[in-house]
Structures are given as structure tokens and as C-alpha cells.
Amino acid sequence: MDSRSDISSLARYHPDLAKEYEKLRFQAFNTMSTLEHPAIRQTLLQERRSASLSLGECERRIRNQPGFEHFL
């Protein structure tokens, strides 16, 4: 099972968790421009770190759902 089928199955059975996972994944892995002002860049880095931690927590909640023990 690849990650796309994992996500589609999750969306079918737990749509709220799937939406949260996709949102956090986007936030955690969103690319940043090297041209950003240093203060803005620092804020974006902090937001990415926070999203990354939340993503890990979300993955744990997903893996606690029956049938999703081996999610990703």
C-alpha cells in the first residue's frame, strides 16, 4: 500500500483526520524563499517546527484508529 492509498483510505473513513494531516503536512514541508526578510523567515521556521510536531501527534492519532496501525 502506498502513501496515496493510505491517505485516500483515511479520507474515506476519517475525513477530519485526513484533512488535518494534509494541512499539517503542507505546513511542515512548505518551501520558503531564501529572499524572505530574516524576521519573517524566523517566524516561518518556528511555524514549520510547530507544524512538524503537530504532524507527528496527528500521525500517532491516525495509527490509533482501527485498520490504520501501519499508516505510512
Distance bins in CASP14 RR format, pairs under 12 A and 6 or more apart:
PFRMAT RR
TARGET T0000
AUTHOR 0000-0000-0000
RMODE 2
METHOD distances of the structure
MODEL  1
1 7 0 0 0 0 0 1 0 0 0 0 0
1 8 0 0 0 0 0 1 0 0 0 0 0
1 9 0 0 0 0 1 0 0 0 0 0 0
1 10 0 0 0 0 0 1 0 0 0 0 0
1 67 0 0 0 0 0 1 0 0 0 0 0
1 68 0 0 0 0 0 1 0 0 0 0 0
1 70 0 0 0 0 1 0 0 0 0 0 0
1 71 0 0 0 0 1 0 0 0 0 0 0
1 72 0 0 0 0 1 0 0 0 0 0 0
2 8 0 0 0 0 1 0 0 0 0 0 0
2 9 0 0 0 0 0 1 0 0 0 0 0
2 71 0 0 0 0 0 1 0 0 0 0 0
2 72 0 0 0 0 1 0 0 0 0 0 0
3 9 0 0 0 0 0 1 0 0 0 0 0
3 10 0 0 0 0 0 1 0 0 0 0 0
3 21 0 0 0 0 0 1 0 0 0 0 0
3 22 0 0 0 0 0 1 0 0 0 0 0
3 25 0 0 0 0 0 1 0 0 0 0 0
3 59 0 0 0 0 0 1 0 0 0 0 0
3 70 0 0 0 0 0 1 0 0 0 0 0
3 71 0 0 0 0 1 0 0 0 0 0 0
3 72 1 0 1 0 0 0 0 0 0 0 0
4 10 0 0 0 0 0 1 0 0 0 0 0
4 11 0 0 0 0 0 1 0 0 0 0 0
4 18 0 0 0 0 0 1 0 0 0 0 0
4 22 0 0 0 0 0 1 0 0 0 0 0
4 72 0 0 0 0 0 1 0 0 0 0 0
5 11 0 0 0 0 0 1 0 0 0 0 0
5 12 0 0 0 0 0 1 0 0 0 0 0
5 68 0 0 0 0 0 1 0 0 0 0 0
5 71 0 0 0 0 0 1 0 0 0 0 0
5 72 0 0 0 0 0 1 0 0 0 0 0
6 12 0 0 0 0 0 1 0 0 0 0 0
6 13 0 0 0 0 0 1 0 0 0 0 0
6 14 0 0 0 0 0 1 0 0 0 0 0
6 17 0 0 0 0 0 1 0 0 0 0 0
6 18 0 0 0 0 1 0 0 0 0 0 0
6 21 0 0 0 0 1 0 0 0 0 0 0
6 22 0 0 0 0 0 1 0 0 0 0 0
6 59 0 0 0 0 0 1 0 0 0 0 0
6 62 0 0 0 0 1 0 0 0 0 0 0
6 63 0 0 0 0 0 1 0 0 0 0 0
6 65 0 0 0 0 0 1 0 0 0 0 0
6 67 0 0 0 0 0 1 0 0 0 0 0
6 68 1 0 0 1 0 0 0 0 0 0 0
6 69 0 0 0 0 0 1 0 0 0 0 0
6 70 0 0 0 0 1 0 0 0 0 0 0
6 71 1 0 1 0 0 0 0 0 0 0 0
6 72 1 0 1 0 0 0 0 0 0 0 0
7 13 0 0 0 0 0 1 0 0 0 0 0
7 14 0 0 0 0 0 1 0 0 0 0 0
7 15 0 0 0 0 0 1 0 0 0 0 0
7 17 0 0 0 0 0 1 0 0 0 0 0
7 18 1 0 0 1 0 0 0 0 0 0 0
7 19 0 0 0 0 0 1 0 0 0 0 0
7 20 0 0 0 0 0 1 0 0 0 0 0
7 21 1 0 0 1 0 0 0 0 0 0 0
7 22 1 0 0 1 0 0 0 0 0 0 0
7 25 0 0 0 0 1 0 0 0 0 0 0
7 59 0 0 0 0 0 1 0 0 0 0 0
7 62 0 0 0 0 1 0 0 0 0 0 0
7 68 0 0 0 0 0 1 0 0 0 0 0
7 71 0 0 0 0 1 0 0 0 0 0 0
7 72 0 0 0 0 1 0 0 0 0 0 0
8 14 0 0 0 0 0 1 0 0 0 0 0
8 15 0 0 0 0 0 1 0 0 0 0 0
8 18 0 0 0 0 1 0 0 0 0 0 0
8 21 0 0 0 0 0 1 0 0 0 0 0
8 22 0 0 0 0 0 1 0 0 0 0 0
9 15 0 0 0 0 0 1 0 0 0 0 0
9 17 0 0 0 0 0 1 0 0 0 0 0
9 18 0 0 0 0 1 0 0 0 0 0 0
9 21 0 0 0 0 0 1 0 0 0 0 0
9 62 0 0 0 0 0 1 0 0 0 0 0
9 65 0 0 0 0 0 1 0 0 0 0 0
9 66 0 0 0 0 0 1 0 0 0 0 0
9 67 0 0 0 0 1 0 0 0 0 0 0
9 68 1 0 0 1 0 0 0 0 0 0 0
9 70 0 0 0 0 0 1 0 0 0 0 0
9 71 0 0 0 0 1 0 0 0 0 0 0
9 72 0 0 0 0 0 1 0 0 0 0 0
10 16 0 0 0 0 1 0 0 0 0 0 0
10 17 1 0 0 1 0 0 0 0 0 0 0
10 18 1 0 1 0 0 0 0 0 0 0 0
10 19 0 0 0 0 1 0 0 0 0 0 0
10 20 0 0 0 0 0 1 0 0 0 0 0
10 21 1 0 0 1 0 0 0 0 0 0 0
10 22 0 0 0 0 1 0 0 0 0 0 0
10 25 0 0 0 0 0 1 0 0 0 0 0
10 58 0 0 0 0 0 1 0 0 0 0 0
10 59 0 0 0 0 0 1 0 0 0 0 0
10 61 0 0 0 0 0 1 0 0 0 0 0
10 62 1 0 0 1 0 0 0 0 0 0 0
10 63 0 0 0 0 0 1 0 0 0 0 0
10 65 0 0 0 0 1 0 0 0 0 0 0
10 67 0 0 0 0 1 0 0 0 0 0 0
10 68 1 0 0 1 0 0 0 0 0 0 0
10 71 1 0 0 1 0 0 0 0 0 0 0
10 72 0 0 0 0 1 0 0 0 0 0 0
11 17 0 0 0 0 1 0 0 0 0 0 0
11 18 1 1 0 0 0 0 0 0 0 0 0
11 19 1 0 0 1 0 0 0 0 0 0 0
11 20 0 0 0 0 0 1 0 0 0 0 0
11 21 0 0 0 0 1 0 0 0 0 0 0
11 22 0 0 0 0 1 0 0 0 0 0 0
11 62 0 0 0 0 0 1 0 0 0 0 0
11 68 0 0 0 0 0 1 0 0 0 0 0
12 18 0 0 0 0 1 0 0 0 0 0 0
12 65 0 0 0 0 0 1 0 0 0 0 0
12 67 0 0 0 0 0 1 0 0 0 0 0
12 68 0 0 0 0 0 1 0 0 0 0 0
13 62 0 0 0 0 0 1 0 0 0 0 0
13 65 1 0 0 1 0 0 0 0 0 0 0
13 66 0 0 0 0 1 0 0 0 0 0 0
13 67 0 0 0 0 1 0 0 0 0 0 0
13 68 1 0 0 1 0 0 0 0 0 0 0
13 71 0 0 0 0 0 1 0 0 0 0 0
14 20 0 0 0 0 1 0 0 0 0 0 0
14 21 0 0 0 0 1 0 0 0 0 0 0
14 58 0 0 0 0 0 1 0 0 0 0 0
14 61 0 0 0 0 1 0 0 0 0 0 0
14 62 1 0 0 1 0 0 0 0 0 0 0
14 63 0 0 0 0 0 1 0 0 0 0 0
14 64 0 0 0 0 0 1 0 0 0 0 0
14 65 1 0 1 0 0 0 0 0 0 0 0
14 66 0 0 0 0 0 1 0 0 0 0 0
14 67 0 0 0 0 0 1 0 0 0 0 0
14 68 1 0 0 1 0 0 0 0 0 0 0
14 71 0 0 0 0 0 1 0 0 0 0 0
15 21 0 0 0 0 0 1 0 0 0 0 0
15 22 0 0 0 0 0 1 0 0 0 0 0
16 22 0 0 0 0 0 1 0 0 0 0 0
16 23 0 0 0 0 0 1 0 0 0 0 0
16 58 0 0 0 0 0 1 0 0 0 0 0
16 61 0 0 0 0 0 1 0 0 0 0 0
16 62 0 0 0 0 0 1 0 0 0 0 0
16 65 0 0 0 0 0 1 0 0 0 0 0
17 23 0 0 0 0 0 1 0 0 0 0 0
17 24 0 0 0 0 0 1 0 0 0 0 0
17 55 0 0 0 0 0 1 0 0 0 0 0
17 57 0 0 0 0 0 1 0 0 0 0 0
17 58 1 0 0 1 0 0 0 0 0 0 0
17 59 0 0 0 0 1 0 0 0 0 0 0
17 60 0 0 0 0 0 1 0 0 0 0 0
17 61 1 0 0 1 0 0 0 0 0 0 0
17 62 1 0 1 0 0 0 0 0 0 0 0
17 63 0 0 0 0 0 1 0 0 0 0 0
17 64 0 0 0 0 0 1 0 0 0 0 0
17 65 1 0 0 1 0 0 0 0 0 0 0
17 68 0 0 0 0 1 0 0 0 0 0 0
17 71 0 0 0 0 1 0 0 0 0 0 0
18 24 0 0 0 0 0 1 0 0 0 0 0
18 25 0 0 0 0 0 1 0 0 0 0 0
18 58 0 0 0 0 1 0 0 0 0 0 0
18 59 0 0 0 0 0 1 0 0 0 0 0
18 61 0 0 0 0 0 1 0 0 0 0 0
18 62 0 0 0 0 1 0 0 0 0 0 0
18 65 0 0 0 0 0 1 0 0 0 0 0
18 68 0 0 0 0 0 1 0 0 0 0 0
18 71 0 0 0 0 0 1 0 0 0 0 0
19 25 0 0 0 0 0 1 0 0 0 0 0
19 26 0 0 0 0 0 1 0 0 0 0 0
19 58 0 0 0 0 0 1 0 0 0 0 0
19 62 0 0 0 0 0 1 0 0 0 0 0
20 26 0 0 0 0 0 1 0 0 0 0 0
20 27 0 0 0 0 0 1 0 0 0 0 0
20 51 0 0 0 0 0 1 0 0 0 0 0
20 54 0 0 0 0 1 0 0 0 0 0 0
20 55 0 0 0 0 1 0 0 0 0 0 0
20 56 0 0 0 0 0 1 0 0 0 0 0
20 57 0 0 0 0 1 0 0 0 0 0 0
20 58 1 0 1 0 0 0 0 0 0 0 0
20 59 0 0 0 0 0 1 0 0 0 0 0
20 61 0 0 0 0 1 0 0 0 0 0 0
20 62 0 0 0 0 1 0 0 0 0 0 0
21 27 0 0 0 0 0 1 0 0 0 0 0
21 28 0 0 0 0 0 1 0 0 0 0 0
21 51 0 0 0 0 0 1 0 0 0 0 0
21 54 0 0 0 0 1 0 0 0 0 0 0
21 55 1 0 0 1 0 0 0 0 0 0 0
21 56 0 0 0 0 1 0 0 0 0 0 0
21 57 0 0 0 0 0 1 0 0 0 0 0
21 58 1 0 1 0 0 0 0 0 0 0 0
21 59 1 0 0 1 0 0 0 0 0 0 0
21 60 0 0 0 0 0 1 0 0 0 0 0
21 61 0 0 0 0 1 0 0 0 0 0 0
21 62 1 0 0 1 0 0 0 0 0 0 0
21 63 0 0 0 0 0 1 0 0 0 0 0
21 65 0 0 0 0 0 1 0 0 0 0 0
21 68 0 0 0 0 0 1 0 0 0 0 0
21 71 0 0 0 0 1 0 0 0 0 0 0
21 72 0 0 0 0 1 0 0 0 0 0 0
22 28 0 0 0 0 0 1 0 0 0 0 0
22 29 0 0 0 0 0 1 0 0 0 0 0
22 51 0 0 0 0 0 1 0 0 0 0 0
22 55 0 0 0 0 0 1 0 0 0 0 0
22 58 0 0 0 0 1 0 0 0 0 0 0
22 62 0 0 0 0 0 1 0 0 0 0 0
23 29 0 0 0 0 0 1 0 0 0 0 0
23 30 0 0 0 0 0 1 0 0 0 0 0
23 51 0 0 0 0 1 0 0 0 0 0 0
23 54 0 0 0 0 1 0 0 0 0 0 0
23 55 0 0 0 0 1 0 0 0 0 0 0
23 58 0 0 0 0 1 0 0 0 0 0 0
24 30 0 0 0 0 0 1 0 0 0 0 0
24 47 0 0 0 0 0 1 0 0 0 0 0
24 48 0 0 0 0 0 1 0 0 0 0 0
24 50 0 0 0 0 1 0 0 0 0 0 0
24 51 1 0 1 0 0 0 0 0 0 0 0
24 52 0 0 0 0 1 0 0 0 0 0 0
24 53 0 0 0 0 1 0 0 0 0 0 0
24 54 1 0 1 0 0 0 0 0 0 0 0
24 55 1 0 1 0 0 0 0 0 0 0 0
24 56 0 0 0 0 1 0 0 0 0 0 0
24 57 0 0 0 0 1 0 0 0 0 0 0
24 58 1 0 1 0 0 0 0 0 0 0 0
24 59 0 0 0 0 1 0 0 0 0 0 0
24 61 0 0 0 0 0 1 0 0 0 0 0
24 62 0 0 0 0 0 1 0 0 0 0 0
25 48 0 0 0 0 0 1 0 0 0 0 0
25 51 0 0 0 0 1 0 0 0 0 0 0
25 52 0 0 0 0 1 0 0 0 0 0 0
25 54 0 0 0 0 0 1 0 0 0 0 0
25 55 1 0 0 1 0 0 0 0 0 0 0
25 56 0 0 0 0 0 1 0 0 0 0 0
25 58 0 0 0 0 1 0 0 0 0 0 0
25 59 0 0 0 0 1 0 0 0 0 0 0
25 62 0 0 0 0 0 1 0 0 0 0 0
25 72 0 0 0 0 0 1 0 0 0 0 0
26 47 0 0 0 0 0 1 0 0 0 0 0
26 48 0 0 0 0 0 1 0 0 0 0 0
26 51 0 0 0 0 1 0 0 0 0 0 0
26 52 0 0 0 0 0 1 0 0 0 0 0
26 54 0 0 0 0 0 1 0 0 0 0 0
26 55 0 0 0 0 1 0 0 0 0 0 0
27 44 0 0 0 0 1 0 0 0 0 0 0
27 45 0 0 0 0 0 1 0 0 0 0 0
27 46 0 0 0 0 0 1 0 0 0 0 0
27 47 1 0 0 1 0 0 0 0 0 0 0
27 48 1 0 0 1 0 0 0 0 0 0 0
27 49 0 0 0 0 0 1 0 0 0 0 0
27 50 0 0 0 0 1 0 0 0 0 0 0
27 51 1 1 0 0 0 0 0 0 0 0 0
27 52 0 0 0 0 1 0 0 0 0 0 0
27 53 0 0 0 0 0 1 0 0 0 0 0
27 54 0 0 0 0 1 0 0 0 0 0 0
27 55 1 0 0 1 0 0 0 0 0 0 0
27 58 0 0 0 0 0 1 0 0 0 0 0
28 44 0 0 0 0 0 1 0 0 0 0 0
28 45 0 0 0 0 0 1 0 0 0 0 0
28 47 0 0 0 0 1 0 0 0 0 0 0
28 48 1 0 1 0 0 0 0 0 0 0 0
28 49 0 0 0 0 1 0 0 0 0 0 0
28 50 0 0 0 0 1 0 0 0 0 0 0
28 51 1 0 1 0 0 0 0 0 0 0 0
28 52 1 0 1 0 0 0 0 0 0 0 0
28 53 0 0 0 0 1 0 0 0 0 0 0
28 54 0 0 0 0 1 0 0 0 0 0 0
28 55 1 0 1 0 0 0 0 0 0 0 0
28 56 0 0 0 0 1 0 0 0 0 0 0
28 57 0 0 0 0 0 1 0 0 0 0 0
28 58 0 0 0 0 0 1 0 0 0 0 0
28 59 0 0 0 0 0 1 0 0 0 0 0
29 48 0 0 0 0 1 0 0 0 0 0 0
29 51 0 0 0 0 1 0 0 0 0 0 0
29 52 0 0 0 0 1 0 0 0 0 0 0
29 55 0 0 0 0 1 0 0 0 0 0 0
30 36 0 0 0 0 0 1 0 0 0 0 0
30 44 0 0 0 0 1 0 0 0 0 0 0
30 45 0 0 0 0 0 1 0 0 0 0 0
30 47 0 0 0 0 1 0 0 0 0 0 0
30 48 1 0 0 1 0 0 0 0 0 0 0
30 51 0 0 0 0 1 0 0 0 0 0 0
30 52 0 0 0 0 0 1 0 0 0 0 0
30 55 0 0 0 0 0 1 0 0 0 0 0
31 44 0 0 0 0 0 1 0 0 0 0 0
31 48 0 0 0 0 0 1 0 0 0 0 0
32 38 0 0 0 0 0 1 0 0 0 0 0
32 40 0 0 0 0 1 0 0 0 0 0 0
32 41 1 0 0 1 0 0 0 0 0 0 0
32 42 0 0 0 0 0 1 0 0 0 0 0
32 43 0 0 0 0 0 1 0 0 0 0 0
32 44 1 0 1 0 0 0 0 0 0 0 0
32 45 1 0 0 1 0 0 0 0 0 0 0
32 46 0 0 0 0 0 1 0 0 0 0 0
32 47 0 0 0 0 1 0 0 0 0 0 0
32 48 1 0 0 1 0 0 0 0 0 0 0
33 40 0 0 0 0 1 0 0 0 0 0 0
33 41 0 0 0 0 1 0 0 0 0 0 0
33 44 0 0 0 0 1 0 0 0 0 0 0
34 40 0 0 0 0 0 1 0 0 0 0 0
34 41 0 0 0 0 1 0 0 0 0 0 0
34 44 0 0 0 0 0 1 0 0 0 0 0
35 41 0 0 0 0 1 0 0 0 0 0 0
36 42 0 0 0 0 1 0 0 0 0 0 0
36 43 0 0 0 0 1 0 0 0 0 0 0
36 44 1 0 0 1 0 0 0 0 0 0 0
36 45 0 0 0 0 1 0 0 0 0 0 0
37 43 0 0 0 0 1 0 0 0 0 0 0
37 44 0 0 0 0 0 1 0 0 0 0 0
38 44 0 0 0 0 0 1 0 0 0 0 0
38 45 0 0 0 0 0 1 0 0 0 0 0
39 45 0 0 0 0 0 1 0 0 0 0 0
39 46 0 0 0 0 0 1 0 0 0 0 0
40 46 0 0 0 0 0 1 0 0 0 0 0
40 47 0 0 0 0 0 1 0 0 0 0 0
41 47 0 0 0 0 0 1 0 0 0 0 0
41 48 0 0 0 0 0 1 0 0 0 0 0
42 48 0 0 0 0 0 1 0 0 0 0 0
42 49 0 0 0 0 0 1 0 0 0 0 0
43 49 0 0 0 0 0 1 0 0 0 0 0
43 50 0 0 0 0 0 1 0 0 0 0 0
44 50 0 0 0 0 0 1 0 0 0 0 0
44 51 0 0 0 0 0 1 0 0 0 0 0
45 51 0 0 0 0 0 1 0 0 0 0 0
45 52 0 0 0 0 0 1 0 0 0 0 0
46 52 0 0 0 0 0 1 0 0 0 0 0
46 53 0 0 0 0 0 1 0 0 0 0 0
47 53 0 0 0 0 0 1 0 0 0 0 0
47 54 0 0 0 0 0 1 0 0 0 0 0
48 54 0 0 0 0 0 1 0 0 0 0 0
48 55 0 0 0 0 0 1 0 0 0 0 0
49 55 0 0 0 0 0 1 0 0 0 0 0
49 56 0 0 0 0 0 1 0 0 0 0 0
50 56 0 0 0 0 0 1 0 0 0 0 0
50 57 0 0 0 0 0 1 0 0 0 0 0
51 57 0 0 0 0 0 1 0 0 0 0 0
51 58 0 0 0 0 1 0 0 0 0 0 0
52 58 0 0 0 0 0 1 0 0 0 0 0
52 59 0 0 0 0 0 1 0 0 0 0 0
53 59 0 0 0 0 0 1 0 0 0 0 0
53 60 0 0 0 0 0 1 0 0 0 0 0
54 60 0 0 0 0 0 1 0 0 0 0 0
54 61 0 0 0 0 0 1 0 0 0 0 0
55 61 0 0 0 0 0 1 0 0 0 0 0
55 62 0 0 0 0 0 1 0 0 0 0 0
55 72 0 0 0 0 0 1 0 0 0 0 0
56 62 0 0 0 0 1 0 0 0 0 0 0
56 63 0 0 0 0 1 0 0 0 0 0 0
56 71 0 0 0 0 0 1 0 0 0 0 0
56 72 0 0 0 0 0 1 0 0 0 0 0
57 63 0 0 0 0 0 1 0 0 0 0 0
57 64 0 0 0 0 0 1 0 0 0 0 0
58 64 0 0 0 0 0 1 0 0 0 0 0
58 65 0 0 0 0 0 1 0 0 0 0 0
58 68 0 0 0 0 0 1 0 0 0 0 0
58 71 0 0 0 0 1 0 0 0 0 0 0
58 72 0 0 0 0 0 1 0 0 0 0 0
59 65 0 0 0 0 0 1 0 0 0 0 0
59 68 0 0 0 0 1 0 0 0 0 0 0
59 69 0 0 0 0 0 1 0 0 0 0 0
59 70 0 0 0 0 0 1 0 0 0 0 0
59 71 1 0 0 1 0 0 0 0 0 0 0
59 72 1 0 0 1 0 0 0 0 0 0 0
60 68 0 0 0 0 0 1 0 0 0 0 0
60 69 0 0 0 0 0 1 0 0 0 0 0
60 71 0 0 0 0 1 0 0 0 0 0 0
60 72 0 0 0 0 0 1 0 0 0 0 0
61 68 0 0 0 0 1 0 0 0 0 0 0
61 71 0 0 0 0 1 0 0 0 0 0 0
62 68 1 0 1 0 0 0 0 0 0 0 0
62 69 0 0 0 0 1 0 0 0 0 0 0
62 70 0 0 0 0 0 1 0 0 0 0 0
62 71 1 0 1 0 0 0 0 0 0 0 0
62 72 0 0 0 0 1 0 0 0 0 0 0
63 69 1 0 1 0 0 0 0 0 0 0 0
63 70 1 0 0 1 0 0 0 0 0 0 0
63 71 1 0 1 0 0 0 0 0 0 0 0
63 72 0 0 0 0 1 0 0 0 0 0 0
64 71 0 0 0 0 1 0 0 0 0 0 0
65 71 0 0 0 0 1 0 0 0 0 0 0
END
